[in-house]
Amino acid sequence: MIQIFGTNKNFDCKAAQRFFKERRIPFQFVDLKEKEMSRGEFDSVLTSLSKTEGGREGAVEALTDKNSKDYSSIAYLDESEKEEKLFENQAKLLKQPVCRNGKTEATVGMAQKIWENWK
């Protein structure tokens, strides 16, 4: 089952939902303002992204929304602290949408080319 994590007001989250609806691919939308990712979900997203982003630090960097008004709260932290801060403030600091296909595949932002291969 595909999961889309984001907020209802985010334009890219709406576009991601439309992408899967148009292709009749079932998905679950999780509004981060109502329910954030569990530690296990967050770790599996990081593990999946670390394969393509050059390790765990690259995955944390890819997940961080640098345009967020709260970005300054994470920008100058030590790498080890960034991951925890990101987990604690998902709705404010995560780049959206975060899409997850099972436990092995994940994307951040609009990634239609990758999603086309998901079932």
MIFI-321345 format. One record per residue: y, z, x of N, C-alpha, C, O in turn; residue number from 1. Coordinates in nm, 3 decimals. Layout:
N
     n_py     n_pz     n_px    ca_py    ca_pz    ca_px     c_py     c_pz     c_px     o_py     o_pz     o_px  num
        Y        Z        X        Y        Z        X        Y        Z        X        Y        Z        X  NUM
...
//
This chain:
119
     n_py     n_pz     n_px    ca_py    ca_pz    ca_px     c_py     c_pz     c_px     o_py     o_pz     o_px  num
   -0.120    0.000    0.085    0.000    0.000    0.000    0.125    0.000    0.088    0.135    0.076    0.184    1
    0.217   -0.085    0.055    0.343   -0.094    0.129    0.440    0.010    0.075    0.454    0.026   -0.047    2
    0.506    0.080    0.165    0.607    0.177    0.127    0.741    0.132    0.183    0.749    0.087    0.298    3
    0.844    0.144    0.102    0.980    0.115    0.146    1.058    0.246    0.138    1.072    0.305    0.031    4
    1.107    0.290    0.252    1.188    0.412    0.257    1.334    0.371    0.272    1.368    0.290    0.357    5
    1.419    0.429    0.187    1.561    0.398    0.193    1.634    0.469    0.081    1.583    0.565    0.024    6
    1.754    0.420    0.051    1.830    0.476   -0.060    1.860    0.367   -0.162    1.867    0.249   -0.127    7
    1.878    0.407   -0.287    1.901    0.310   -0.393    2.030    0.231   -0.377    2.041    0.120   -0.428    8
    2.128    0.288   -0.307    2.256    0.219   -0.293    2.259    0.121   -0.177    2.355    0.044   -0.164    9
    2.157    0.122   -0.093    2.155    0.035    0.024    2.118   -0.108   -0.015    2.014   -0.132   -0.076   10
    2.204   -0.202    0.022    2.183   -0.343   -0.013    2.053   -0.398    0.046    1.980   -0.470   -0.023   11
    2.024   -0.365    0.172    1.902   -0.417    0.236    1.776   -0.360    0.170    1.673   -0.428    0.165   12
    1.783   -0.238    0.120    1.668   -0.180    0.049    1.642   -0.257   -0.080    1.527   -0.284   -0.114   13
    1.748   -0.292   -0.150    1.733   -0.372   -0.272    1.675   -0.509   -0.239    1.589   -0.560   -0.312   14
    1.721   -0.569   -0.131    1.671   -0.700   -0.089    1.523   -0.692   -0.051    1.447   -0.784   -0.081   15
    1.483   -0.585    0.015    1.342   -0.567    0.053    1.255   -0.554   -0.072    1.148   -0.614   -0.081   16
    1.302   -0.475   -0.169    1.226   -0.461   -0.294    1.213   -0.596   -0.364    1.106   -0.629   -0.415   17
    1.321   -0.672   -0.366    1.318   -0.805   -0.429    1.219   -0.896   -0.357    1.145   -0.971   -0.421   18
    1.217   -0.890   -0.223    1.126   -0.972   -0.142    0.981   -0.949   -0.186    0.907   -1.044   -0.210   19
    0.941   -0.822   -0.197    0.802   -0.792   -0.234    0.775   -0.822   -0.382    0.665   -0.867   -0.416   20
    0.871   -0.797   -0.469    0.853   -0.826   -0.612    0.831   -0.974   -0.634    0.741   -1.013   -0.708   21
    0.913   -1.058   -0.569    0.903   -1.203   -0.586    0.768   -1.256   -0.542    0.721   -1.358   -0.593   22
    0.705   -1.189   -0.448    0.575   -1.233   -0.397    0.459   -1.158   -0.462    0.343   -1.173   -0.424   23
    0.493   -1.077   -0.562    0.394   -0.997   -0.636    0.309   -0.911   -0.542    0.189   -0.895   -0.563   24
    0.374   -0.856   -0.440    0.307   -0.765   -0.348    0.341   -0.623   -0.393    0.459   -0.587   -0.396   25
    0.242   -0.542   -0.428    0.271   -0.407   -0.475    0.332   -0.320   -0.364    0.291   -0.328   -0.249   26
    0.429   -0.238   -0.402    0.493   -0.149   -0.305    0.537   -0.023   -0.375    0.545   -0.017   -0.498   27
    0.566    0.078   -0.296    0.619    0.204   -0.346    0.755    0.224   -0.280    0.765    0.220   -0.157   28
    0.859    0.245   -0.360    0.991    0.274   -0.306    1.011    0.425   -0.302    0.991    0.494   -0.402   29
    1.052    0.476   -0.186    1.077    0.619   -0.171    1.225    0.637   -0.139    1.272    0.595   -0.033   30
    1.298    0.699   -0.232    1.440    0.724   -0.211    1.455    0.845   -0.120    1.418    0.957   -0.156   31
    1.510    0.823   -0.001    1.523    0.930    0.098    1.615    1.042    0.054    1.609    1.153    0.108   32
    1.701    1.015   -0.045    1.788    1.122   -0.093    1.709    1.220   -0.182    1.749    1.335   -0.198   33
    1.598    1.172   -0.238    1.516    1.258   -0.323    1.397    1.317   -0.248    1.363    1.434   -0.267   34
    1.336    1.237   -0.164    1.214    1.281   -0.093    1.209    1.211    0.043    1.197    1.089    0.050   35
    1.218    1.289    0.149    1.216    1.230    0.282    1.071    1.209    0.328    0.977    1.259    0.266   36
    1.055    1.134    0.436    0.923    1.112    0.493    0.865    1.245    0.541    0.937    1.332    0.589   37
    0.735    1.258    0.526    0.668    1.376    0.582    0.662    1.358    0.733    0.689    1.249    0.785   38
    0.629    1.465    0.804    0.616    1.456    0.950    0.513    1.350    0.988    0.534    1.274    1.082   39
    0.401    1.346    0.916    0.296    1.248    0.945    0.343    1.105    0.924    0.315    1.017    1.006   40
    0.414    1.080    0.814    0.467    0.946    0.786    0.567    0.906    0.894    0.564    0.793    0.945   41
    0.656    0.998    0.928    0.758    0.972    1.030    0.693    0.940    1.164    0.734    0.845    1.232   42
    0.592    1.018    1.202    0.523    0.994    1.329    0.450    0.861    1.330    0.449    0.791    1.431   43
    0.388    0.824    1.217    0.316    0.696    1.214    0.414    0.578    1.222    0.382    0.476    1.282   44
    0.533    0.593    1.163    0.635    0.489    1.175    0.679    0.477    1.321    0.689    0.367    1.374   45
    0.705    0.591    1.385    0.745    0.589    1.526    0.637    0.528    1.614    0.668    0.449    1.704   46
    0.512    0.563    1.590    0.402    0.509    1.669    0.391    0.358    1.652    0.373    0.285    1.750   47
    0.404    0.312    1.528    0.398    0.167    1.502    0.513    0.093    1.569    0.493   -0.010    1.632   48
    0.634    0.148    1.555    0.751    0.082    1.614    0.749    0.088    1.766    0.803   -0.001    1.832   49
    0.688    0.191    1.822    0.689    0.205    1.968    0.612    0.091    2.036    0.635    0.062    2.153   50
    0.520    0.027    1.962    0.446   -0.087    2.017    0.537   -0.207    2.043    0.518   -0.281    2.140   51
    0.637   -0.224    1.957    0.726   -0.340    1.970    0.861   -0.306    2.031    0.934   -0.396    2.075   52
    0.896   -0.177    2.034    1.029   -0.137    2.082    1.027   -0.074    2.221    1.126   -0.013    2.262   53
    0.916   -0.087    2.293    0.911   -0.036    2.429    0.897    0.115    2.437    0.964    0.180    2.517   54
    0.810    0.171    2.357    0.782    0.314    2.364    0.854    0.394    2.258    0.929    0.341    2.177   55
    0.828    0.523    2.261    0.879    0.613    2.156    1.032    0.622    2.157    1.094    0.625    2.051   56
    1.093    0.625    2.276    1.240    0.632    2.284    1.301    0.506    2.224    1.403    0.514    2.155   57
    1.241    0.391    2.250    1.289    0.266    2.191    1.276    0.266    2.041    1.361    0.212    1.971   58
    1.168    0.326    1.990    1.146    0.335    1.846    1.253    0.424    1.781    1.305    0.391    1.675   59
    1.284    0.537    1.846    1.388    0.627    1.794    1.521    0.553    1.792    1.598    0.564    1.697   60
    1.548    0.478    1.898    1.673    0.400    1.908    1.679    0.296    1.796    1.784    0.278    1.734   61
    1.568    0.226    1.771    1.563    0.123    1.667    1.583    0.184    1.527    1.644    0.121    1.440   62
    1.532    0.304    1.506    1.543    0.369    1.375    1.682    0.428    1.349    1.717    0.453    1.233   63
    1.760    0.448    1.452    1.890    0.513    1.437    1.995    0.414    1.389    2.015    0.309    1.450   64
    2.062    0.448    1.279    2.168    0.364    1.224    2.299    0.395    1.298    2.363    0.497    1.273   65
    2.335    0.306    1.388    2.456    0.327    1.470    2.585    0.309    1.390    2.692    0.347    1.437   66
    2.575    0.253    1.270    2.693    0.235    1.185    2.713    0.351    1.087    2.809    0.353    1.010   67
    2.623    0.447    1.090    2.633    0.562    1.000    2.753    0.648    1.038    2.786    0.665    1.155   68
    2.818    0.703    0.935    2.932    0.791    0.965    2.885    0.920    1.033    2.966    0.992    1.092   69
    2.756    0.949    1.024    2.701    1.069    1.088    2.641    1.040    1.227    2.582    1.128    1.288   70
    2.657    0.917    1.275    2.598    0.879    1.404    2.644    0.967    1.519    2.567    0.993    1.612   71
    2.769    1.014    1.513    2.821    1.096    1.623    2.739    1.225    1.641    2.739    1.283    1.750   72
    2.671    1.269    1.535    2.593    1.392    1.546    2.465    1.373    1.629    2.401    1.471    1.666   73
    2.430    1.249    1.657    2.307    1.221    1.730    2.333    1.143    1.860    2.251    1.143    1.951   74
    2.447    1.076    1.866    2.475    0.982    1.975    2.461    1.041    2.114    2.410    0.974    2.204   75
    2.504    1.164    2.134    2.507    1.219    2.270    2.399    1.323    2.295    2.405    1.395    2.395   76
    2.303    1.331    2.207    2.194    1.426    2.226    2.098    1.377    2.333    2.090    1.258    2.362   77
    2.026    1.470    2.390    1.917    1.439    2.483    1.809    1.364    2.404    1.791    1.386    2.284   78
    1.738    1.274    2.472    1.636    1.192    2.403    1.536    1.278    2.325    1.495    1.240    2.215   79
    1.497    1.390    2.381    1.399    1.475    2.314    1.455    1.535    2.185    1.378    1.565    2.094   80
    1.584    1.553    2.177    1.646    1.613    2.058    1.676    1.508    1.951    1.683    1.541    1.833   81
    1.694    1.382    1.992    1.728    1.275    1.896    1.621    1.258    1.789    1.652    1.245    1.671   82
    1.495    1.258    1.831    1.386    1.238    1.736    1.386    1.346    1.628    1.369    1.316    1.510   83
    1.405    1.471    1.668    1.405    1.582    1.572    1.525    1.572    1.478    1.510    1.594    1.358   84
    1.642    1.540    1.531    1.764    1.527    1.450    1.747    1.414    1.348    1.788    1.427    1.233   85
    1.685    1.303    1.392    1.660    1.189    1.304    1.565    1.230    1.190    1.587    1.194    1.075   86
    1.461    1.305    1.224    1.365    1.351    1.123    1.433    1.443    1.021    1.406    1.435    0.901   87
    1.521    1.530    1.068    1.587    1.628    0.981    1.694    1.566    0.892    1.727    1.623    0.788   88
    1.749    1.450    0.929    1.860    1.387    0.856    1.829    1.242    0.822    1.909    1.153    0.850   89
    1.713    1.218    0.763    1.667    1.081    0.739    1.761    0.998    0.654    1.792    0.884    0.689   90
    1.808    1.052    0.542    1.892    0.974    0.450    2.024    0.934    0.515    2.081    0.830    0.482   91
    2.073    1.016    0.608    2.203    0.988    0.670    2.193    0.906    0.798    2.285    0.831    0.830   92
    2.083    0.920    0.873    2.078    0.861    1.006    1.980    0.745    1.024    1.991    0.671    1.123   93
    1.885    0.727    0.932    1.788    0.618    0.950    1.848    0.483    0.914    1.918    0.470    0.813   94
    1.820    0.386    0.996    1.854    0.247    0.961    1.758    0.207    0.849    1.639    0.237    0.855   95
    1.809    0.141    0.747    1.728    0.111    0.629    1.715   -0.040    0.607    1.801   -0.116    0.651   96
    1.610   -0.083    0.541    1.496   -0.007    0.496    1.393    0.015    0.607    1.386   -0.064    0.702   97
    1.315    0.120    0.595    1.198    0.141    0.680    1.079    0.104    0.593    1.053    0.168    0.491   98
    1.007    0.001    0.634    0.892   -0.045    0.556    0.765   -0.015    0.634    0.758   -0.032    0.756   99
    0.665    0.031    0.561    0.542    0.074    0.623    0.425    0.010    0.551    0.415    0.017    0.428  100
    0.337   -0.053    0.627    0.217   -0.115    0.571    0.097   -0.037    0.623    0.049   -0.061    0.734  101
    0.048    0.055    0.543   -0.060    0.141    0.589   -0.010    0.233    0.699    0.108    0.269    0.703  102
   -0.100    0.270    0.788   -0.061    0.361    0.896   -0.035    0.287    1.027    0.008    0.348    1.126  103
   -0.060    0.156    1.030   -0.054    0.086    1.158    0.066   -0.006    1.176    0.100   -0.040    1.289  104
    0.132   -0.045    1.068    0.244   -0.138    1.080    0.369   -0.080    1.016    0.364   -0.019    0.910  105
    0.483   -0.100    1.083    0.611   -0.054    1.029    0.723   -0.142    1.082    0.715   -0.195    1.193  106
    0.827   -0.155    1.001    0.946   -0.229    1.043    1.068   -0.148    1.004    1.062   -0.060    0.918  107
    1.179   -0.179    1.069    1.306   -0.116    1.033    1.408   -0.228    1.015    1.413   -0.322    1.095  108
    1.489   -0.218    0.909    1.583   -0.325    0.878    1.511   -0.439    0.808    1.394   -0.427    0.771  109
    1.582   -0.549    0.789    1.524   -0.665    0.721    1.432   -0.740    0.818    1.475   -0.784    0.925  110
    1.307   -0.753    0.781    1.208   -0.816    0.870    1.114   -0.906    0.790    0.992   -0.889    0.793  111
    1.174   -1.003    0.718    1.094   -1.089    0.631    0.983   -1.163    0.704    0.875   -1.182    0.649  112
    1.010   -1.206    0.827    0.909   -1.283    0.903    0.781   -1.200    0.920    0.671   -1.253    0.910  113
    0.797   -1.071    0.947    0.682   -0.982    0.962    0.619   -0.954    0.825    0.496   -0.955    0.812  114
    0.703   -0.929    0.724    0.653   -0.895    0.591    0.570   -1.009    0.532    0.478   -0.983    0.454  115
    0.602   -1.133    0.567    0.528   -1.247    0.511    0.379   -1.240    0.542    0.298   -1.299    0.470  116
    0.342   -1.169    0.648    0.202   -1.157    0.687    0.134   -1.035    0.626    0.014   -1.015    0.644  117
    0.212   -0.952    0.553    0.155   -0.832    0.491    0.095   -0.864    0.356    0.146   -0.950    0.285  118
   -0.011   -0.797    0.320   -0.075   -0.816    0.190   -0.081   -0.683    0.117   -0.132   -0.676    0.005  119
//
